[in-house]
Amino acid sequence: MTMNTPYVWICILIMFVTTYFTRMLPLVFCKGQIKNTFIKSILAYLPYAILTSMIFPEIFMDKFGLIPGILGFIIAVILSYFDLSLIIVLIFSTLATYISMLYNTQLMSIFGLS
């Protein structure tokens, strides 16, 4: 199937509408400060839950071996334990995973897995 120009523009329009309305609707309906403690607690933990649901299954994918994923996970847990910000945890765990992927064959031979 070849992608023609109208098809591409329709896809772009659909994605624009989808992302625009999901970001605009909370601004329209939540004008004041949120006072409900239950909703506040859900919104406080939502970024961590979404990040966990996106990252955790990828740890066990055997694309680059288990060691880089597990190492990144351990770094993320340790940094999260010390209450560092989410972006700092994400940066350092990604760097640890990337560096261990570069040396993956060496790591595998050290642990006797290759």
N, C-alpha and C positions, 0 to 999 in steps of 0.2 A: 504494500500500500504506500503510495507516494503521498507526502504531505503537501497539499496545495495551500496557497496563501489564505483563502477564506477559512479553511479549517484551523490554521494556526491562529488567526485573529479571533475566531470564536472560542478557542481554548483559552487564549489570553484574557478575553472578556469574562469568561466563566470564572477563572481563577481570581480576577480582579474583584468581581462581585462577591465571591465567597470570602476572600480575605478582608475586604472592606467592611462587609456587614458584621462579621464576627468581631471586628475591632471597634466598630462604631456603636453597635447596640448597647454595650455596657456604659458607654458615655452618655447615651440618650436616656437610659432607664435608671441609672445610678447617679443622680446629680448630687445628692448629699453624701455625708460621711456614713459609712456602713456601721451600724450600731449593734447588730446582732452578733453575739460572740461566736456562735456556731459557724456562721458564714465567714467571719473573720478568721477563724482557725482553719477552715477549709482553704481559704485563699492564701493563708500563710504557708501551708504545706504543699500546695498544688505544684509549684515549680519543681520541688524535689521529687514528687511522685511522678511527674511527667518525665523528668530527666532519668529517673531510675527505670521507668518502663521502656524508655528508648535505648538505654545503654546496657542494662543487665542481660538481655537475651544475646546481645552481640559478643559478650564475654565468652560464651561457650561455642561460638561458631569456630569451626576448625579451618578458617581461611589462612591464618598465619600461625596457628598453633595456640595452645591454651596459655602458655606462659605470658605473652604480652598482655592478654586480656585480664588475667588474674593479677598480674603486677599492677596494672592501671587501677583495678578494683581495690586492691590493698592500699595503694597510695590515696585513692579517693576516700576510703573509709577512715584512714588515719588523719587526713587533713580535715575531714568533716567532724571528727571527734574533737578537734581543737577549735571548733566553731569558726573556721575561716569562711570567707564568702563563697558563694556558689561559683562565681567566675574563676576564682583562684583555684578551687578544687578541680574544676573542669580543665583549666589550663595545665596544671601540673600532672593530673592523671593522664591527659592526652599526650603530654610530652614523654612521660614515663613509658606509655604504651608504644609510642612511635620509636623511641630510642631502643626499646627492647625488641621491636620488630626489625630494626636495622641489624641487630646482633643476634637474631633468632637462631641461626644455624649454630653459632657458637654456644648459645644458651642451651640448646637442645643437646649438644654433645657433652656439655658440662654435667647435665643431669642424666646423661645416659639414655636419652629418648630418641636418638637418631641412629 
